[in-house]
Amino acid sequence: MIELKQLKYFVVSADVGSFSKAAEILYTTQPNVSKAIKALEDHLGFDLFIRKSRGILLSTKGKHVYEYACKAIESIEMLSSFSQTDKIEQLKISSNPSAWIADAFAEFYNQFHVERLHFQLFSASVEEIIKRVASCQDEIGFVYVMTNQNTAFQYVLSRNHLEFVELKKTQVVLYLGKEHPLYHAKRIEEADLKDMKLVQCYEDEFDLNNYWKIKNPNGKELSSFKNVVVTNSDCVMQQLLQTTDLANISSGYITDCVDEKELNGIPLYEMENVVMFGYIRRKSEVLSDWGNKFIEFITANLNP
């Protein structure tokens, strides 16, 4: 029988190319690692490594075993985490980076925290959220997706047995940094966008950070933006907008509860560029009571 310890010793040894380094990482001794690897090789009937004087290399068959071993370890660790579900209630959600979601999450915790409830909020891209919900790492994933991405978005959801529940539509907005010369402007002409420098979240196949797909009223894509800073931190984004001449393209406010440092936001051709806000969930699966409570809480705080 193959043991989980053998697989872990094998994967770490392959990653670092040395039994002694693997032993150091695994808090054990080199003989223990070598013994576990030898037992695994005896069980499989072939060598997993090519032993050399300066280290080890995966054999051809070892490379194939490595791929399956990594998946097996990940699956077993996931199953182990499920064993806690009968001992404590959990609310696991993910979201695109959003100060508003973070504030709502904190308010929800203060209102509903109970002794045996574990909360988790993970910030990620739309693509990563799809993977997390599909693999049961999160129950719900809140995302912003541009309507012109909806066909591709729905296709990927279907492939992963997921569905999207829209909660609100909003527009694409250009937020100008406080040091930008047009910070107090009421509207922006297309010519003004030519030299606009942006701070954006990481590139994501589906969300509104695909700013090169924003269109003007004639259906022409606006492609004159310069993306000079990329971040996955909403805090970094806000700090840069408060102190520099950078701009950011994202969704309009979906709630009246906004930060007191509200920036000047100018809609970009709001009829042509629409953003959907909502959540991803697994199809044909009943949400937990806490999942439903959080959705109700979020929905209650949205603008009418």
Buried (B, 14 or more C-beta within 10 A) or exposed (E): EEEEBBBBBBBBBBEBBBBEBBBBBBEBEBEBBBEBBEBBBEEEEEBBBEEEEEBBEBBEBBEEBBEEBBEBBEEEEEEEEEEEEEEEBBBBBBBBBBEBBBBBBEEBEEEBEEEEEEBEBBBBBBBBBBBBBBEEBBBBBBBBBBBBBBEEBBEBBEEBEBBBEEBBBBBBBBBBBBEBEBBEBEEBEBEBBEEBBBBBBBBBBBBBBBBEBBBBEEEEEBEEBEBEBEBBEBEBBBEBBEEBBBBBBBBBBBBEEBEEEEBBBBBBBBEBBBBBBBBBBBEEEEBBEBBEBBBEBBEEBBEE
